[in-house]
Amino acid sequence: SGKYHFGGQIQFSIGATMTLITGYVRLYVLYNATTVIAEQQVYVRNDITTLWSLNVNGDYQLSIGDILELGVENGTTENSTVTDANDYSPAFWISQIH
């Protein structure tokens, strides 16, 4: 147990048709499957194929058995795809602060 620094990052593209989509994409860290302890949300509106990046980080007191999860939510009118062809997406890390 102790205090930990955590972070996560994704890069994603949205849709192939891109007909003025609207909505949001959200990246978040979930603590013990119940509580969001960090998040970034962007509202999306564009008419071209675009890559977007989101990142979250924070510090949190954890105990033995605690679980952190990185989640992504697509609230747009198009499909989105998380990019996995680079060194930083998706990425999730945690380290204890001494």
N, C-alpha and C positions, 0 to 999 in steps of 0.2 A: 504494500500500500504506500501511498505518497502522492505528491503532486506531479502531474504529467503534462507535457506539451504535446499537442497533437495537430495534425493538419491533413488536408486532402485536396486533390485537384483533379479536374477532368477537362477535357476538350471535346466538343461535340459539334456535329453539323445538324441542321434541321431541314427536313423535307427535300424532295427532288422537284416538286412542282412550284413551291415557293410563291403562291398566289396571295400576297399580302397576308401572311399569317399573323395571328395575334395570340397573346397568352404569355406564359412565363415558363422558365426553367429554374429549378431549385436544386442546390447541393446542400446537404446537411449532415451533421454528425448526431447520431442517436445514442443516448446513454441507457444501457440496460433495457433496450427495446421499448422504452416508454417516454423518454424526455429528450427533446431536441436541445443540444447545448451549444451548437454553432450552426449558422446557415448563411448562405448567400443566395439571393433570388434576383433574377433579371427579367424584365419584361421585354418581350421580343416582338418586333414589328419590322419586317423587311421584305423585299421582293427579289432578292438574289441569294444564291447559295452562300452561306456564311459559316465560318468556324467561330465558335464561341468558347471562351474559357471561364471557368469558375474555380475559386479556391476558398477554403475555410481553414481557420486555425484557432487555437485557444489553449488555455491552461485549465486543468480540472483536477480536483482531489479524487483519487480512485482508491478502491479497496480490492483486496484479493477476490477474484471472481467477477468483478465488474467487466462489462463488455461495451466497447464502442464500435459502432457500425457507420460506414459511409454510405449515404443514400442519394439517389438522384430522382427527381420528380419532373415529368414533362407535362406542363399544363397548357401546351399550345394546341393548335388545330392540325399540326403535322407530326409525322414520325420524326424522332431524333435518334442519332446514332452516336454513342460514345466512341471516340477515336482511341484505338489501342496500338497505333503504329508509330508511337514516339516514346521518348524516355520519361514523360511526365503525365501520361494519361492512360488509364486511371492510376492514381497514386494515393496512398494513405499511409501515414507514419505516426509513430508515437514514441516518445522518449521520456524517461523520468528526469525530473528537475532535482538537482542535488543542492 
